[in-house]
């Protein structure tokens, strides 16, 4: 099922020189559109989880996109056959926008296929792919196939390694990483927080192995939770030390979410994280389980140092790495200037970062 977000139909401002963007996500990414709405006129369309129920169709689409023996023309035909025509739905809900054909861009996040046709009112729009999970080889191949079949005009990749992977497959991609979702992950005072390590995320076999070994060496339990974004923010408001165990050393949403909230992030060392934050200044880096345990013990014995790192990490996240900063890049690449709305938001929460460790 295809859904449109009616809330933003009432907030479109056609008298301001900002782009009009059709944002296409799945239902799990619907926390991202407020950042787009701050900087652009936004029509938010999301594809419901019916795609997962139609597993056989999805497998067919992925197989068609990645099977190199299949001729490109046939791959494109199969992919296009799975598209959904949203033109009539758009025309009904957003008549003032789409009847003039002034949608500047269609921004799609991590599709298994492109659920919007390049026809009618969207014919002149720039189609943009923001590839979030293309550090995974199979996802990279699917997204590269979509671009090579002409579904997208511009590609951003959230991981620097994926930019290289795209280029090796003949796709010119630009790096556009994750950021702090400012509506959900903002600084909260550290008083009354539990000063114990916690892991939040899906428990893969490797992550479970690391946590179990760390518990043995620490002689204490490490709580783990699998929760959605809003609940994650509420949970972090009660915790002080958050562990991140990336699957492949990659930077993920958890890094920005934790630092934006003002908790102390303890995560595995990697080259990619150094592109954004400095180890042991903005977060605590570890190499191997024994080093992780040693770092946790050191932090629990020195709360002042833990607070210093948490404050520095919070400031670094809010100074340069908001999700709005990433959306601003898209807006500027479309030839527009960003609205001057970010600095007030940034100043407010930077002052809150500085007060994280206040005891009052």
Secondary structure, DSSP 4 states (H G I P E B T S, - for coil): -EEE-GGGGSS--TTSS--EEEEEEEGGGTTSHHHHHHHSEEEEEEE-THHHH-HHHHHHHHHHHH-TTS-HHHHHHHHHHT----HHHHHHH-HHHHTTT---EEEEES-SS--S-S-GGGTTSEEEEEESSTTSHHHHHHHHHHHHTTS-SEEEESSHHHHHHHHHTT---EE----B-TTT------TT-EEEEEEES---HHHHHHHHHHHHHHTS--EEE---HHHHHHHHTTEEEEEE--SSS---HHHHHHHHHTPEEEEE--TTGGGT--BTTTBEEE-SHHHHHHHHHHHHH-HHHHHHHHHHHHHHHHHH-BHHHHHHHHHHHTT-PPPTTHHHHHHHHHHHHHTTT---
